[in-house]
Amino acid sequence: MRQTGAMGGMRFLSQSKVVGPGGDILARTWAKAGLAIAEVDVAVEIDRARRVLRHLDERRPAAYRETTS
């Protein structure tokens, strides 16, 4: 949950949003005051992101070398 607008002595800027692990915007406030709220099944969202974001598969361990301090 993210907030925009004023609350007590604190001011929150607009354009707040809730972003899922895959980078998709789940909720946003745009430029008006309010709360951006999204219900998220964390296990499902992480599983979905791991199926799409395969950057760890592109590692090349043979290119790494061990260093000694």
Summary of the structure (lengths in Angstrom):
residues: 69
radius of gyration: 19.0
end to end distance: 44.3
largest distance: 55.6
contacts: 128
relative contact order: 0.19
helix: 26%
strand: 28%
